[in-house]
Amino acid sequence: MKKFVKGLAALLLTGTMATAGFAACGGDTGGDGGSSSSETSSESIVITIVLDKETYTLEEDSSFVLTATTNSTRSVRWTSDNPTVASVNAVGKVLAKAPGTAVIKAEAEGESAECVVTVTARSVESGALLRVQSTKLMMEMQTEATAQIGVQYVTVSGDDERVETDKAFAFESADESIATVSESGLVTPVGVGTTEVVITSGDLVEYVTVDVYTAAVCDAQSWLEMFEDPTNDKARYYLTNDIDFTGYAYDIGTLADSGNIENNYFGGEINGDGWSVKNVTMQGNYQSLFGTAVGLRLRNISFENILFTAEAVRAAGIAHTFGHHNDKGVFESNLSNVSLDLVFETAMGTGISWTNYGMNLNNAFIRMRKGENSTVTEFPDDLTSTGYVDHETLPSHITTQAFMGVSRMAYNWGYGKSSMSNVVVYSEFEGAGGVIGYGYGNFDGDNVIYCETQMHASYYGYQIFDHSVWSVHPERLPSLIKKS
């Protein structure tokens, strides 16, 4: 949004998002054996990272470059906590987009440095603006389809506005290794990642965010195709609609059978974009949605009616094991805005993972309920009824049958960082367990709530979840807001 002074009306950019390049989807536009690799050697190098600026102030529609100095051999990962104010690309170039404050973070192997960026309003003498058709493009490499940026030069006088047809526009990609743009505004994907297209006309500037993904996912078959190259840590996927697994077999247990996180895991990013994966009936001996995960980035996605079937199975909603590093380096797993509806017919299950060596979970609702054919019996009351569980006081029956809200075993050693915030667990298994069953190390837990009734789960979801992302009500269980 551009703010105009001297009494001129402020106009909002259209908040739409365009998708391109998913013709393949028919669119219109390890086991516990992995623990040995989790400990940090006493001779490990201490990673350091420093930025050349700790604070910086600039006007909107301006840019500058942050430089990171680090002894890490890994690529520096750049993020902004407020990209609508200031965004940053893969090489540290910061674009000021609207008045406000943003924190730019550079991260390498778990260490980070920050710069606080303050963006001030730019004085505009004329009542003119650039209006783009879409502020965000979602593209994918599978079809390499292009997308056209639509932009208008608009002059404003009071309540009247006029589209000027004689104005020229210049287009520039902030990172041509991600996407290029032609003189006419035609965007072509080049590599997986995120960049900005900067549009200028005279002294007016506007931006379009371009997200390039490996592939779009539109049905059960294309979801299963993600597991054909599971160890591609750089892979990115996004959903274009709900995915129904009715009639499909779901068995990716081989990703967890060996517990070998060096070469047998799922890594990459999945943006659910508010859609759901539903009606999954698990098969195999290690039942979970992703097997073993290293560096999984999962956001804005619901899983509905996920049924675990086998007896004496290690059942976990997302992954049997979260590993934090493999032979390629260190990859923490980050899950945000995730809703899980898990159905158990077995007497051994967990909400997120069976074993966790480094996973950050933020803004999640986990529901654990009994299946129609469940033979699970009620468990006796014990110290695991709420909150965290200290392994020293863990009751003996938990070692053979239990339901834990997040993880059965969790470790925070060396490279791995574990944290949870804004997590609501609703379990229908009385006295079955709390959040974490057996753990070493310190776990950050802000607003992590274990609920034994639907009323409590509904109330706490209403209290802590973002109402613009979650559908919440004091008397209804929370759910992610679906795309129309």
DAJOWO-V522726 format. One record per run of one state. SS is the DSSP state (~ for helix, > for strand, _ for the rest). FROM is the first residue (numbers start at 0). LEN is the number of residues. Records with the same first field share a line. If there is no record, write none. Layout:
BEGIN
SS = FROM-LEN + FROM-LEN
END
This chain:
BEGIN
_ = 0-1 + 2-8 + 11-5 + 19-3 + 25-6 + 37-11 + 51-3 + 59-3 + 65-2 + 70-6 + 80-5 + 88-4 + 96-3 + 108-2 + 120-7 + 132-3 + 140-6 + 148-2 + 157-2 + 164-5 + 173-5 + 181-4 + 189-3 + 201-2 + 213-1 + 217-2 + 229-6 + 239-3 + 244-5 + 250-3 + 257-8 + 271-4 + 282-3 + 287-4 + 308-5 + 316-2 + 323-1 + 326-2 + 330-2 + 344-3 + 350-2 + 356-2 + 370-20 + 393-2 + 399-2 + 404-2 + 411-7 + 427-8 + 440-3 + 451-2 + 464-5 + 473-2 + 480-4
> = 1-1 + 10-1 + 16-3 + 48-3 + 54-5 + 62-3 + 67-3 + 76-4 + 85-3 + 92-4 + 99-9 + 110-10 + 127-5 + 135-5 + 146-2 + 150-7 + 159-5 + 169-4 + 178-3 + 185-4 + 192-9 + 203-10 + 214-3 + 235-4 + 242-2 + 249-1 + 265-6 + 275-7 + 285-2 + 291-17 + 313-3 + 318-5 + 324-2 + 328-2 + 332-12 + 347-3 + 352-4 + 358-12 + 401-3 + 406-5 + 418-9 + 435-5 + 443-8 + 469-4 + 475-5
~ = 22-3 + 31-6 + 219-10 + 253-4 + 390-3 + 395-4 + 453-11
END
